[in-house]
Amino acid sequence: PSAPADPAQLARVFTLSAHDLFVSAVGPRLVALAAEEAPQVVLRFLGESHVDVPVLRDGVADLELGIIGQREPEIRTEHLFNDRGVAVVRAGHPLTTARLTARRYADAPHINFTRRGRLTGPIDAALAELGLRRRVIATVPTFAASLLMVRDSDAVGLANEVTAASTVRGLGLCTLPIPFDLPPMEVAMAWHPRQDADPGHRWLRGLVRRVVMAAVSAESAREQP
């Protein structure tokens, strides 16, 4: 659709498909900045489906955010940053009392968050190469649910180190480096090429880019001694 070049004149609903982890991390700032720059714009966040559907091709969503998996060949993708997985436990958890080894990690009870309900993933493949196997006691569809279960149990959860940092801190949880190599988590945004030149969509992409980069920079600054 045609749109005014000035965001302040935009009167439009933008639909974003994103995992709840991503919405929790950047959603508040994204909504606040959008309200400041384009007060007539509404941001509608859709949760990810348990099956892969072409939300961008079908026009169900204007933008997809997070770790982009399978996509149609025409879809445009912009890499934002690389994240990595960390273990999440409650304060005072037994794993925080001594150096975390691969065996101690594997022996603990685990909670997965996965929209597809999978019981295994990259962590299990990495442990198998070490001759180890972890014990998954539950799998839940959202990141928020997994953190609440971790907070009230001795189970170990998984989070993205940068993307989930503020949420994890807000719940008083602890993060621990996973003691073996895992593939990086490539965080990106994706859209359909029919929206490449649309001024409103270009503003939206720029807004997401600025908010994400600011969040990454702020987290990097926290890690500096």
PyMOL commands that set and color helices and strands:
alter all, ss='L'
color gray80, all
select helices_A, chain A and resi 7-9+20-37+94-96+102-107+122-129+143-151+165-170+193-195+199-223
alter helices_A, ss='H'
color red, helices_A
select strands_A, chain A and resi 13-18+42-46+63-67+76-83+85-89+109-113+135-140+157-160+174-177+185-191
alter strands_A, ss='S'
color yellow, strands_A
deselect
rebuild
show_as cartoon
